[in-house]
Amino acid sequence: MYNPVPSAIKISSITKSFGKVKAVDDVSFDVRPGELFGLIGPDGAGKTTLFRILATLLLPDAGEATVLGFDAVKNYGEIRRRIGYMPGRFSLYQDLTVQENLEFFAAIFGTSIEKNYHLIQEIYDQLKPFKNRRAGALSGGMKQKLALSCALIHQPELLLLDEPTTGVDAVSRKEFWDMLDRIKALGISILVSTPYMDEASRCDRIALIQHGRILSLDTPDGLLRSYKKPLLAVRTASMYQLIQDLRGNEMTDTAFPFGEYLHLTTKGRVEEAAVTAFLRSKGHEKIEVRQAEATVEDCFMALMQ
Amino acid sequence: MKMEAIKANNLTKKFGAFTAVDTISFEVREGEVFGFLGANGAGKTTAMKMLTGLLSPTSGEGSVAGFDVYKEAEKIKRNIGYMSQKFALYDDLTVRENVRFFGGIYGLRRREVLDKTERLLEELELQSVEKQQVGSLPLGWKQRLAFSVALLHDPRIVFLDEPTGGVDPITRRQFWEMIYKAAAQGVTVFVTTHYMDEAEYCDRVSIMVNGKIEALDTPGALKQQFGAGSMDEVFLKLARG
């Protein structure tokens, strides 16, 4: 039976260095039971190190972590039986077939595909046409589905997914997040990492991480609401000239391209008309200036500074 | 007068019975930032190989920087820059050695390589790490260095194959600013990416589905055409039919 614990994951002041590099620097957070928790940050932020500590594959230098109520150092055996871990690099046996990989993972956890088929059915149905193909010959999206199936086959209480959507196309990415919603609905807690900020909205709560430190921990909405800077979206016929001109202006705090628009933060409130007038004086054409709503990337950038 | 940097007319590549690229036609203007999108297996890589002189088409016509994709593949290779996330620089060479190596590959004179190296190190503010192995640099620095190296021989067109994954939002924008700067100087930038928010940075984008180009326009026009709020939505609508 599922034994409720106060936290699926509890991390207190975890620190881990490799030589001179502090990969994880005094990090603390909790993941609640049944929660879909996102760890969001770029390469080198410390995400994988944290996952390896939680998966009991790496010892922290300092601090404590409990996973499903068990100490990550002392009770690693208990943890390993109860979690499903999908590392960032494809970690299945490339020269075994799809079917063989799944059988192998079921066997080492002392279960069978039949027994837990309901957990993976939806994902595995898409893989079935390829079940005799070697895992190494699958496409990126298919590899990811197989890896998720293998991490789920022993009915874990917690899934640790380290950058499952990196290098995968937009369609497969969306399908993957839809699958996570359904896994969550089964009561399985999920910690997932990603460098892609647009995936934040799919999580219950998110921690933004950079240089081994947590920059913010909140719900996606809470994070966006916490953004307090005056923010304008600006666009003209020449993005490159626009960046240069705005950076050269006194009122500008930051000016960064944001897709078709540029996001401008200013020192104090500035009227849209003032920005338009300035750009006109610089010879810009097709000027558009409007209030903008902050995105997760805006928040991340503000917190980095 | 602006000419077309890339022209493809019914360009097709078959592997046996499988048509990887199916009669694609498009033009990329000089100085344009052109996004080339598609799901895994849509045919992007095959199309890109034909445009970079690595693969001869089965049928159709194409020219890159004014050179024919069948007869002048070697000239194409000499006149384009190329950078990919997977391979761009040698991790176990230093910053300076990488620049010298690629300068040599593209046939630049020793003096020219030296001058360009100094300018490049200064522009990227990499002087303090010039003797470090590239493998030890942060990903964002590597990406910017790789982009500069791809432009070392002053190509008129540069191909970027998924160039900016995994970096923080500021570093990613610094990279796009380098792209805009190159484009402002007349360099044509042809970029592939899986990430649809990146597509929004391009002047125009094409979307490939099952070997065909199913949409081609500015990001704004595509969003309007598909009644979508983002390029991600446009892509999902197209790729799912």
Interface residues (C-beta under 8 A of the other chain):
Chain A: G41 P42 D43 G44 A45 S139 G140 G141 T166 G167 V168 D169 A170 V171 S172 K174 P195 Y196 M197 D198 Q210 S238 M239 Y240 Q241 I243 F256 P257 F258 G259 E260 E297 F300 M301 M304
Chain B: G38 A39 N40 G41 P138 L139 G140 G165 G166 V167 D168 P169 I170 T171 R173 W176 E177 Y180 K181 A183 A184 H194 Y195 M196 D197 E200 Y201 P219 G220 M231 D232 F235 L236 A239 R240
